[in-house]
């Protein structure tokens, strides 16, 4: 692997997204719009919103980053850019890490917008440090980004990327503790929830925002999410040569 090659690929990805004004506008506007709509929906239920906020942040970040990455990486494949890179002496891990860094810049911006909207627009009450919240959300975004890269290798068009949402995102919404606490689920569903990254993201966010814990209190959740991110990257490396 070469850091120079990785950064060169990341720079190209960043420039390409910056030139796509429609995608860039959606990426910057969508988090604020979604969080504003959430705030209006719970306008007279502040206590409910304060409790639901950690789960909402996790779901919104995972969804937005998954879509951004999945569609963007698919375009790289369908336009032949990825195939041309893989045909050069550039290593597969250089390519994947370059895409990861390039997309992560924009995923971080989306995550920051969600967190700031949470505080400035929704004005929720939270206990922990704001940068702890952002750190956990950023690790979740990295996990979702790698999931988007991995699953997009199986898609032939943007519609097929969207079809992965019911398979990848929706089960995590129902089983990740968004609607019902994981501990109150039947044993077999609780077992499934324990292998879903969103479960640990929501648990960690609640520990920070509701219980006021610091990084030492969410070390396990951070570690598990990082493990998921590495696993998805390894799986993507194994499938990235698939052609549309």
SULLINTA-V995326 format. One record per residue. N is the residue number from 1. SS is DSSP state (helix for helix, strand for strand, loop for the rest). BURIAL is 1 if it has 16 or more other C-alpha atoms within 10 Angstrom, else 0. Layout:
n = <N N>
ss = <SS SS>
burial = <BURIAL BURIAL>
This chain:
n = <1 2 3 4 5 6 7 8 9 10 11 12 13 14 15 16 17 18 19 20 21 22 23 24 25 26 27 28 29 30 31 32 33 34 35 36 37 38 39 40 41 42 43 44 45 46 47 48 49 50 51 52 53 54 55 56 57 58 59 60 61 62 63 64 65 66 67 68 69 70 71 72 73 74 75 76 77 78 79 80 81 82 83 84 85 86 87 88 89 90 91 92 93 94 95 96 97 98 99 100 101 102 103 104 105 106 107 108 109 110 111 112 113 114 115 116 117 118 119 120 121 122 123 124 125 126 127 128 129 130 131 132 133 134 135 136 137 138 139 140 141 142 143 144 145 146 147 148 149 150 151 152 153 154 155 156 157 158 159 160 161 162 163 164 165 166 167 168 169 170 171 172 173 174 175 176 177 178 179 180 181 182 183 184 185 186 187 188 189 190 191 192 193 194 195 196 197 198 199 200 201 202 203 204 205 206 207 208 209 210 211 212 213 214 215 216 217 218 219 220 221 222 223 224 225 226 227 228 229 230 231 232 233 234 235 236 237 238 239 240 241 242 243 244>
ss = <loop loop helix helix helix helix helix helix helix helix helix helix helix helix helix helix helix helix helix loop helix helix helix helix helix helix helix helix helix helix helix helix helix helix helix helix helix helix helix helix helix loop loop loop loop helix helix helix helix helix helix helix helix helix helix helix helix helix helix helix helix helix helix helix helix helix helix helix helix helix helix helix helix helix helix helix helix helix loop loop helix helix helix helix helix helix loop loop loop loop loop helix helix helix helix helix helix helix helix helix helix helix helix helix helix helix helix helix helix helix helix helix helix helix helix helix helix helix helix helix helix loop loop loop loop loop loop loop loop helix helix helix helix helix helix helix helix helix helix helix helix helix helix helix helix helix helix helix helix helix helix helix loop loop loop loop loop helix helix helix helix helix helix helix helix helix helix helix helix helix helix helix helix helix helix loop loop loop loop loop loop helix helix helix loop loop helix helix helix helix helix helix helix loop loop loop helix helix helix helix helix helix helix helix helix helix helix helix helix loop loop loop loop loop helix helix helix helix helix helix helix helix helix helix helix helix helix helix helix helix helix helix helix helix helix helix helix helix helix loop loop loop loop loop>
burial = <0 0 0 0 1 1 1 1 1 1 1 0 1 1 0 0 1 0 0 0 0 0 0 0 0 0 1 0 0 1 1 1 0 0 1 1 0 1 1 0 0 0 0 0 0 0 0 0 1 1 1 1 1 1 1 1 1 1 1 1 1 1 1 1 1 1 1 1 1 1 1 1 1 1 1 0 1 0 0 0 0 1 1 0 0 0 0 0 0 0 0 1 1 1 1 1 1 1 1 1 1 1 1 1 0 1 1 1 0 1 1 1 1 1 1 1 1 1 0 0 1 1 0 1 1 1 0 1 0 0 0 1 1 1 1 1 1 1 1 1 1 1 1 1 1 1 1 1 1 1 1 1 1 1 1 1 0 0 0 0 1 1 0 1 0 0 0 1 1 0 0 1 1 1 1 1 1 1 0 0 0 1 0 0 0 0 0 0 0 1 0 0 1 0 0 1 1 1 1 1 1 1 1 1 1 1 1 1 1 1 0 0 1 1 1 0 0 1 0 0 1 1 0 1 1 1 0 1 1 0 0 1 1 1 0 1 1 0 1 1 0 0 0 0>
